[in-house]
Amino acid sequence: MFAFFALATAALYVFYSRKVGSFVNAITIYTGLKFAIEFVLEPISYYLRMFVYDFNSMAIINLLSFVGYAAFVVGLLVIKQPNNPARKINLSGYLGAAWIVLVLAWVLYMPILREFSYLITEPRRIYELTRTGYGLNTFGSSLLSFVAYAIFLMSSKKNGWLFYLALFPLVYLKGTKGQFFVLASIFVIYKVYFEGFKYSVTRSAIYIIAFAGMATVLFTVNYRGEVENIVLTMAGYSDYNRNGALIVQDKSFAPYGGQLSTEMLWIPKIPRAIWPNKPKSFGEFRLAEQYFPSWFALDQGAPAFGIGLYFADFGWFSFAVVPFVQFLCGIGLAYCLNKMIESPTIFWFIMSIYLSGGNLFAAGSGNYLLEHALIGAALTAIFSFFGLGRRSDGDRVLGPVQDDALVTPR
């Protein structure tokens, strides 16, 4: 089962990559995470007999996941991508704006660092202790960090090493590895669709292996258990489909009829400072409370159910709902990428990042499409008001690029 869905997923990814002419593209991070979780870590868990598996339930959830991915890729291919010439983009004033936003991100996170200064060397522990009541600082700082990086990439990037030196420690101190994947997604979108860079199969393989290695290092650095158990712990992170299968095999389960998805649309977005009695059990967290009550009671992050959330909401009708939603997401991403190729702006950049799987709010659940659109529109308006965004004199349009070959101006 694992091999079948892995090969089918890889075939779709290769087909899409050939169509766009680059084997590193907008869905690389999303597909890579899917592949690692479902087809690497999950088989390890199965082989080591870490959990009790019900084959029929796992097959149904894996099929639902694959159908959604296939519909997403089909949606991407519906809108033809225009020719994307290689180019260097340098928007005047963006470098200063990037530094201002990054400083604000540090300022917003400083109260947490002061309160938990004794855990500064254990950022994962800080993450666990700030799950409730710290949303404005944690998610707000993450949002500003990612926005700062997006703006920075569109700038001259002068003395870029200083910017990275200020950015990476802040992201690391959040205690969650997922934020580095968002940074990687931002970089890929910029490189491929702003600069028009094309990655060959060989070059892509090297980068993907290197990225996987860095992800493993990040996990190891944050790991607090025994070294000999690290493989088991990593395999335990592949719980999305496994948790979703619990819903399928639950004979007493009755679909929520869309309640969970609806709650995830609005409840996560209301700060607890505004709604002191905001419930902890809503949307996907209802499932966590039902199937993992002891874990949920710890209030240190709840297990995820992935695509199982849709099955919990719609039962067998999820095989119609999931492909439809994912197909629309694919079309939306293709449209935003095309607009960014034709007329590179911060708005289309922000929208493309989100639709490719990079949530700038660093929130593990909920839909933030409207919020990202508002952020992109607000940044566009602010930059326009202050006269930022004009192409600098050093901006150049370059000839076709093959891999990392050197190019000269026309």
N, C-alpha and C positions, 0 to 999 in steps of 0.2 A: 504493500500500500504506500509506504513512504517513498519507495523508489519510483513508483508510477507517477505520483503527483509531483515529485521532484523533477522528473524528466519532462513532464508536461509543462510545468512552470518555466523551466529553463528554455524549452522550445519556444514558448511565447515571448520570453524576454529577448532571446536571440533574434527572433523574427522582427520584433519592434526595433531593436538596436540597428539591424541592417537597414530598416526603412528610414531611420533618422540619420544614419551614417556615423554613429558613434556608439561604442559599446559601454561608455560611461555616459549616462543621460539622466533625465528627470526622474526616472523610476528605479535607478540603481540602488540607492540607499533603502528604499521601501522594499524592493525585491530581495536585496541582500539580507535584510533583517528577517523577512518572511522565510527565506531559505535557511538561514541559520537556526531560527527557532523551530520551524516545522520539520526540517529535513536533516538537521545535524544534531541539535541538542535533544529533540524528542526521541529519535531513534536510540541515542545513547541512554536516555532514561529507560526506554523499553528494554534495551539489551541488558542493562544492569538490574532490571526488575525492581526499579525504585518505586514504582506505582502499580496499582492493579488496573489493567486495561480491558475495556470492553470493546472488542474489535468493531462491531457494528456501529456503536456510537461514535467511535473515533473516525470511522470511514465516512459517516454522514457529515460530521463537522469538517473534515478535510475536504470533502467534496464541495460543501457550501463555501469554504474558503477559496477553493480553486475556481469555482464558478464566478465568484465575485472578482477575483483577479483577472480572469479571462474577459469579463465584461468591461473592466477598467481599461485593459489594453485595447479592446475593440473600440471603445469610445475615443481613445487617444488617436487611433488610426482613421477615424471618420473624417477628421479635419486634416487636410494635407498640410504638412509643414513647409513653409517657404524656404527658399535658399538662404542660408545663414552665412554671410561672408565673414571671414576672420577680421577682427577689428580690435583696437584698443580704445577703451572708453575712459575718459578722464573728465569728470564733471567738476567744474570749479566751485570751491566752497564746501564740497562734501567732506573733505578730510577734517576740517575744523568742526563741522557738525557731528561727525562720527565720534570725535574725542569728547565733545560736550555730552552726548548721549551716554557714552561709556562711563564717564565720571558720575553722571546721575545714577547709573546702574549700581556703581559702587556705593554711593551715598545711601541708596534705598536699602541695600543689603547690610550696611554697617551695624544697624541696631541688633540684628541677629548675631553677627560676629562678635559684638561686644557682650551680649548676653551669654553666648556659648563659647567664650574665648578659651575656656579650659578644654574644649573639644576641637580646637582649630586643626589638630593633626588627624582628626577622625571626622571628616565631613559627612560621611554616611550616617554617623550617629546624629549629627546636626539635622540632616534630612529627616530622620525618623522622629525626632522630637519637635519638629515644626510642621507636622501634618495638619494641625488644627490651630486657627487663630493667627497664622503668620502669612496668609495668602497674599496680602497686598505687598509685603516685602519680598517674598520668594518669587512669586509669579511676575510681579512688577519688575523686579530686577532682571529676571530672565528675559522678559520681553524687551527691555531696554538694551540688554547685552546683544541679543540677536539683531535688533534693529540697527544698533551701532555697527555691527559687523557687515550687514548688508550695505549700509551707507559707505563704510570704509572701502569695500570692494569696488564701488563705483567711483571712488576718488583717485587721486594720483598715487595713493599708497606710499607716499614718501616716508622714509624711516618706518616702514611697516613692521619691522621686528619689535619696535617699542610698543606698537599697538597690540600685537600678539602677546607681548610680555605682560600687558595690563589686562588683556581679555581672558587668557587661559586660566590664570589663578582664580579669577572670579567665578568662572564656570565650574572649575574643579571644586571650589569650596561649597557649591550647592549640593554636593554629595550624590549626584545622580549621573549615571553614564549616558543616559538618553540625550542630554543636552549637547554632548559632543557629536552625536549623530545629526542633530539639527544643524550644527555648524558645518558639518560635512555636506549636508544637503544644500545649504546656502551657497557653499563654495562651488559645488557641481553645477547648480543652476546658473551661477554667474559665468563660470568658465565655458560651459558648452553653449549657452543661449545668449549671453551678452557678448562674449569674445568670439564665439563661433569656433571654439576649439574642438577638434575631432580626435577621439581616442580609438586607436586600433585595438584589435583583439589582444595582441601581445602586451601593449602598454596598459590596457585595462586590467589584464590579469595580474600584472605586477602591482598596480595600485590597489587592487581589491585585496590581494594577499597582504600587502603592507598595512592596509586599513584594518583588516581582520586581526593582524598581529597587535596593532596599537589598541584595538578594542579589548583584546585579551589582557594586555598590560594594564589598562585602566581598571578592568575588573579585579585583577590581582592586587593592585595598589589599594583599592577600596575594600578588599576582602579581609575579614577579621577572624575567620575560623582557622582550623588546622589546615596546613598546606596540603596534606595528603587527601583532604576532602574537597579540594577546590574544583575538581572535575565534576563531582557530584552536585556541588552547589551551582555551578554554571548550568548543568543539565536541568536543575530545578527551575531555572528561569523560563523554560519552554512550556509554561503551564497554560497558555491561552487556549489551545485546542483541547487540552486535557480537561481543563475546567469546564469548557463548553460542552464536552461529552457527558459531564455529570448531569447536565440538564436533559440531554437526549435520553439517557438511560433511566431517568427518574420517572417511574410509572405514574406517580401521583401528581406530576407537574401539569399545570394548566397555563397556557400562554397569557401574557399580561395585556395583549391587545394594543401594543404601542405605548403603554404607560412608561416603560423604562426609557425608551428613546426620547419621549417627550420631556421627561424630567431631566434628562441629560442635556437638553437644549437650553435650559434656562437656570436651573438651580445652581450648577457649579459657578455661574458667572456673578452671583450675588455675594459680595464679601460678608464674612461673618460679623465684621464690625458694623455693618448696616442691618444685618439680620442675625441678632445674637442667638435666637432659637433655631437657627438653620439646622435642619435634620442631617444626621450623618448617614442615615440609611435612605438612599434614594437612587433611582436608576440602577446602574450596574452594581452599586454597593448593596442593594437589596439582595442580589444573588450572593455576594460575598458573605453577608450576614446569615443567609440561609444555609449555605454549604460549608462555610468556614467560620462559624461563630466565634471560636476562641481567637483566631487570627484577627478577625474584624474588631473584636473588643480591645485589642492592644492599641488601636488607633495609631499604627506606625506604617500605614500603607496597606491597601487591601489587594487580594489576588484579582487578576484581570480575567475576563471571560472572552475577550476578543470577539470573533464572529458569533460566538454563542449568545451574545446579547440579543442579536436579531432573532435567533431561534427561540429565545426566551420570550420575546415579544410577539412573534408571529407564527411560531410553530413551523409546520411544513410550508406555509405560505412564504416563509423567509427565502425559499428558493426562487420566488418571483420578485420579492422586495429587494434582496441583496443585489442581484444582477442589474436591476433597474437603477438603483441608487449609484452603484459603482460605474455603470455606463455613463450616467450624467456627470459624475466626477471626472471621468476620463475626457469627455467632451470639454468640460470646463477647463481642465488643465491644458489640453491642446490649444484651446482658444487663447488662454493667457500667455502660453509660451510663444504662440505666433505673434501676438501683439507686442511682446517683449522683443522679439527678433526684429520686427518692423520698426518699432519706435520705443527704444529702451527707456523706461521710466521706473522710478521707485515703486509706483503703484503696481505695475504688472510684475515687478520683481517679487514684491510681498505676496501677491496672490498666487504666483507660480510656486513659491516656496511652500505655502500652506497646502495647496492642492496636490503637491508631490509628496506630502507626508510630513513636512516640517512645521510643527505647531509652534509658533513664536511665543505662545503663552506657557509652553512647557507643561501644559496640563495633560494628564494622562487620559482624560475622558471629556466628552462633550464636543459640540460642533461650534467652531469659531469662525466660520466663513464670513459672516457679516462684520465681525470685529476686525478681521484682517483687512477687509475692504475699507473700513472706516480708518484704520491706521494708515493704509496706503494713500487714501484720499487726503487725510490730514497732513501727512508728510509732503505730499505734492503741493498742497496749498501753502504750507509754511515755507517750503523752499522757493516757491514762486514769489511769495510776498517779499522775501529777503533777497531775491535775485540770484538764488543759487541754481546750479544745474546747467549753466551754459557750458558748452564744450570749450576746453582750454585750447590754447594755441598748439599745445603738444599732442593734441588728439590726432590719431592717424588711422586711416583705413588701410588694412594690409591685404596682401594677396592670400591665396589658399594656404592653409596650414596642414601639414601632415605630421601627426604626433607632436613631438617637441622640437621639430626642426626650426632652425633659425630662419627668420624672415626679414626682408628689407622693405622699406616703404616704396610704394609705386610713385 
